Amino acid sequence: MAKGQKYYTEEFRKTIVELYNSGKSLAELSSEYGISKSTINGWLKKAKPITVDKDTSITSAEYQAMLKKMARLEEENEILKKAMAILAKK
């Protein structure tokens, strides 16, 4: 973590997003909790739901986590394919 950078818990972030969604303005939240508006905007962007199907929606953070996991699984799959090719030659 960068020097002088604050860490906020996931629970705190969710609380701030819920307060914003319940009607508090960005300026009110920023002055009341001492958090920059850009930080709150980032949390709001990550918490904004993305509609996947008719009945399914996920947040941007969940989508990014799924992409990361998919990339890791594809890499593991390629490693296993190469290992199988090597073992098949023997």
C-alpha positions as CSV (number, residue, x, y, z in Angstrom):
1,M,0.0,0.0,0.0
2,A,1.3,3.5,-0.8
3,K,2.6,5.7,1.9
4,G,-0.1,7.9,3.4
5,Q,-2.9,5.9,1.7
6,K,-5.9,5.0,3.8
7,Y,-7.4,1.5,3.8
8,Y,-11.2,1.2,4.1
9,T,-12.9,-2.1,4.9
10,E,-15.3,-3.7,2.4
11,E,-18.1,-3.3,4.9
12,F,-17.4,0.5,5.3
13,R,-17.4,0.9,1.5
14,K,-20.7,-0.9,1.2
15,T,-22.2,1.3,3.9
16,I,-21.1,4.5,2.0
17,V,-22.6,3.1,-1.2
18,E,-25.9,2.3,0.6
19,L,-26.0,5.8,2.1
20,Y,-25.5,7.3,-1.4
21,N,-28.2,5.0,-2.8
22,S,-30.6,6.0,0.0
23,G,-30.3,9.7,-1.0
24,K,-27.3,11.3,0.6
25,S,-25.3,13.5,-1.8
26,L,-21.7,12.9,-2.7
27,A,-20.7,16.2,-1.0
28,E,-22.4,15.3,2.2
29,L,-20.7,11.9,2.4
30,S,-17.4,13.4,1.5
31,S,-17.5,16.0,4.2
32,E,-19.1,13.8,6.9
33,Y,-16.7,10.9,6.5
34,G,-13.6,12.7,5.2
35,I,-13.4,10.7,2.0
36,S,-12.6,12.3,-1.3
37,K,-15.4,12.4,-3.9
38,S,-13.3,10.5,-6.4
39,T,-12.8,7.7,-4.0
40,I,-16.6,7.4,-3.4
41,N,-17.2,7.6,-7.1
42,G,-14.9,4.7,-7.6
43,W,-16.8,2.6,-5.0
44,L,-20.1,3.6,-6.6
45,K,-18.8,2.5,-10.0
46,K,-17.6,-0.9,-8.7
47,A,-20.9,-1.4,-6.9
48,K,-23.1,-0.5,-9.9
49,P,-24.9,-3.6,-11.1
50,I,-24.4,-5.0,-14.6
51,T,-27.4,-6.9,-16.1
52,V,-26.2,-10.2,-17.5
53,D,-29.5,-12.0,-18.1
54,K,-33.2,-11.2,-17.5
55,D,-32.9,-12.3,-13.9
56,T,-29.2,-12.0,-13.2
57,S,-27.0,-9.0,-12.4
58,I,-23.5,-8.7,-11.1
59,T,-21.3,-5.8,-10.0
60,S,-18.3,-4.5,-11.9
61,A,-16.0,-5.9,-9.2
62,E,-17.5,-9.3,-9.5
63,Y,-17.2,-9.2,-13.3
64,Q,-13.5,-8.3,-13.0
65,A,-12.9,-11.1,-10.5
66,M,-14.6,-13.6,-12.9
67,L,-12.3,-12.4,-15.8
68,K,-9.3,-12.8,-13.6
69,K,-10.3,-16.3,-12.6
70,M,-11.1,-17.2,-16.2
71,A,-7.6,-16.1,-17.3
72,R,-6.0,-18.1,-14.5
73,L,-8.0,-21.2,-15.5
74,E,-7.2,-20.8,-19.1
75,E,-3.5,-20.6,-18.2
76,E,-3.7,-23.7,-16.1
77,N,-5.5,-25.5,-18.9
78,E,-2.7,-24.6,-21.3
79,I,-0.1,-26.0,-18.8
80,L,-2.0,-29.2,-18.5
81,K,-2.2,-29.6,-22.3
82,K,1.5,-29.2,-22.7
83,A,2.2,-31.7,-19.9
84,M,-0.1,-34.2,-21.5
85,A,1.7,-33.7,-24.8
86,I,5.1,-34.4,-23.1
87,L,3.8,-37.4,-21.3
88,A,2.2,-38.8,-24.4
89,K,5.5,-38.8,-26.2
90,K,7.1,-41.0,-23.5
